[in-house]
Every structure is written in C-alpha cells, then in structure tokens.
Amino acid sequence: MVNDNEYFFNVTEEKDIVERYKEPLYYSYRCPVCGSRHIVRNGTYIRKALYFDGKTVQCKAITIQKFLCRDCNHSFHDVPVFLSPCSRFCIGMIISILFFDGSVRSTAKKFDVSRSVVRRFKFVWRHEKRKIESLKIEAWSYKNIIEQYKHKFGYPPFSTSTNLATV
C-alpha cells in the first residue's frame, strides 16, 4: 500500500484544485426534485475545506451557492466535486487516510486529525475503499479516481447516503 514517504496520489494536485477554486459565473442546473430549469440563486454560505498538502492540514473557506426552484420551492446547493457532502474534509484527504498503511494512531499523527476521525473514516467508508480498489486504475491521480468512479458507479465518491452525519 502506502508507506510514510508516499501518499495514495499526488497531494499537491488536490491542493492546487482547492486553492484555485472560484465560484462559477454561469449555472445551467436543473432542480433535482422536479427537473425544472426555472431556478434562481438563493444566497451563499461559507464552508471550510480541510485538505492535506503533504506536511500539514490546511483549511480554506469555500463559498457555496444555494439555489431555489421556482416551480416546486425546493432548495439545493452546488457543492464542488472535491468536497465530500456533509463533511469538512476534501475527498483526496479522505482517500489518503483510507489507504494509508499504518495504525490508527500513526495515521492520525501523520494527517493531523484525531484518532476518532480516522476510525470513523475507516469504518463508515470501508465500502468506498473497496469500490476504489475495484476500479484498477493505473495512473492514480485525483482526476482519474473521480472520473473512473463516476463512470463505473454513476455518482462521485463519498456521495452516497452513508456519510459522517449519520454516524
């Protein structure tokens, strides 16, 4: 698996994605409930994104756009692909923690998180780890993992109903 000097994929790739993220200028979404294109912006909120830059955990504030469907009054938001729903951790950091080959204590120390976070990740998302392993990706990069996962399973990783909010 992964030793102390390596990570599951290049952590600077995720760092670049998170730091260069800007809110899109144009949205062409449909309502997830009724499918209508009659949506309007409905404010924003700030969400913290934690990512690992190879040495320490970094935090960046990300602005998330909320939307409101005018036909069915359903409210929804646009979460960037690098963020895990209902969690402040970026997907790359979660994948790195899941595939780090070490004890819970050494993993927590390496990624500067609590041991309970590591235990929760390894328990709650063990099925996601098996899915990622089943992809048999040759070039392990952040983009390849997301694209291959979406292609095979139809949704991005860590977006299923099982998340940290339910634990």
TIPA-426539 format. One record per residue (C-alpha): x negated, y, z; residue in three letters. Coordinates in steps of 0.02 Angstrom, whole numbers, plus 50000, padded with zeros to 5 digits. Layout:
     u     v     w vexvex
     X     Y     Z    ALA
...
END
This chain:
     u     v     w vexvex
 50000 50000 50000    MET
 49931 50169 50053    VAL
 49776 50199 50158    ASN
 49728 50352 50262    ASP
 49648 50445 50116    ASN
 49784 50415 49987    GLU
 49968 50456 49978    TYR
 50106 50372 49881    PHE
 50093 50505 49747    PHE
 50008 50672 49723    ASN
 50071 50782 49866    VAL
 50015 50941 49778    THR
 50144 50906 49643    GLU
 50285 50923 49768    GLU
 50201 51075 49847    LYS
 50199 51161 49677    ASP
 50382 51118 49645    ILE
 50440 51183 49815    VAL
 50337 51342 49811    GLU
 50385 51388 49633    ARG
 50571 51355 49657    TYR
 50683 51501 49610    LYS
 50870 51507 49605    GLU
 50935 51475 49427    PRO
 51001 51626 49333    LEU
 51141 51532 49246    TYR
 51254 51394 49312    TYR
 51357 51282 49200    SER
 51433 51168 49330    TYR
 51598 51079 49343    ARG
 51697 51055 49501    CYS
 51652 50883 49574    PRO
 51834 50855 49625    VAL
 51941 50911 49478    CYS
 51811 50935 49339    GLY
 51863 51115 49304    SER
 51737 51241 49238    ARG
 51833 51383 49322    HIS
 51709 51407 49465    ILE
 51641 51563 49547    VAL
 51495 51596 49661    ARG
 51544 51593 49843    ASN
 51392 51657 49937    GLY
 51225 51583 49983    THR
 51140 51509 50134    TYR
 50960 51479 50183    ILE
 50895 51303 50207    ARG
 50723 51256 50271    LYS
 50623 51135 50165    ALA
 50484 51037 50250    LEU
 50351 50964 50137    TYR
 50179 50888 50164    PHE
 50035 50974 50075    ASP
 49905 50841 50112    GLY
 49847 50913 50278    LYS
 49995 50985 50372    THR
 50183 51001 50359    VAL
 50235 51164 50277    GLN
 50403 51250 50290    CYS
 50485 51356 50157    LYS
 50655 51441 50159    ALA
 50759 51397 50006    ILE
 50915 51494 49956    THR
 51060 51378 49912    ILE
 51203 51444 49805    GLN
 51381 51398 49856    LYS
 51524 51386 49732    PHE
 51713 51387 49741    LEU
 51829 51304 49615    CYS
 51973 51421 49573    ARG
 52087 51278 49522    ASP
 52078 51164 49674    CYS
 51990 51279 49802    ASN
 51852 51150 49831    HIS
 51690 51224 49896    SER
 51524 51146 49844    PHE
 51341 51195 49833    HIS
 51190 51173 49720    ASP
 51051 51080 49812    VAL
 50884 51069 49718    PRO
 50829 50895 49666    VAL
 50677 50896 49781    PHE
 50784 50915 49939    LEU
 50870 50770 50023    SER
 51053 50803 50064    PRO
 51086 50832 50250    CYS
 50900 50835 50291    SER
 50767 50969 50300    ARG
 50634 50852 50232    PHE
 50588 50851 50047    CYS
 50608 50687 49954    ILE
 50421 50674 49922    GLY
 50383 50684 50107    MET
 50513 50551 50145    ILE
 50440 50436 50012    ILE
 50264 50464 50078    SER
 50319 50420 50255    ILE
 50413 50265 50197    LEU
 50264 50197 50101    PHE
 50126 50248 50222    PHE
 50040 50089 50281    ASP
 50020 50112 50467    GLY
 50106 50101 50634    SER
 50246 50218 50684    VAL
 50127 50315 50797    ARG
 49991 50337 50664    SER
 50121 50385 50532    THR
 50197 50516 50648    ALA
 50025 50587 50686    LYS
 49973 50590 50502    LYS
 50131 50681 50444    PHE
 50150 50788 50600    ASP
 50326 50728 50641    VAL
 50399 50641 50792    SER
 50399 50452 50809    ARG
 50589 50451 50813    SER
 50593 50534 50641    VAL
 50477 50400 50571    VAL
 50581 50260 50649    ARG
 50741 50338 50582    ARG
 50670 50356 50406    PHE
 50605 50178 50403    LYS
 50771 50109 50467    PHE
 50900 50217 50379    VAL
 50813 50221 50210    TRP
 50740 50045 50204    ARG
 50861 50003 50062    HIS
 50799 50156 49964    GLU
 50620 50094 49986    LYS
 50669 49926 49911    ARG
 50753 50014 49765    LYS
 50599 50121 49731    ILE
 50488 49966 49740    GLU
 50603 49877 49616    SER
 50576 50014 49485    LEU
 50399 49951 49447    LYS
 50340 50124 49395    ILE
 50163 50125 49325    GLU
 50123 50311 49345    ALA
 50175 50359 49521    TRP
 50220 50541 49512    SER
 50359 50641 49590    TYR
 50445 50670 49422    LYS
 50432 50486 49369    ASN
 50509 50424 49531    ILE
 50658 50543 49519    ILE
 50690 50510 49333    GLU
 50670 50320 49341    GLN
 50780 50310 49495    TYR
 50918 50416 49417    LYS
 50908 50315 49256    HIS
 50924 50146 49344    LYS
 51047 50187 49484    PHE
 51142 50338 49415    GLY
 51106 50458 49558    TYR
 50949 50537 49633    PRO
 50860 50452 49779    PRO
 50924 50481 49956    PHE
 51091 50549 49895    SER
 51198 50401 49947    THR
 51322 50408 50090    SER
 51189 50342 50210    THR
 51092 50492 50271    ASN
 51020 50562 50431    LEU
 51182 50649 50477    ALA
 51268 50481 50502    THR
 51134 50409 50618    VAL
END
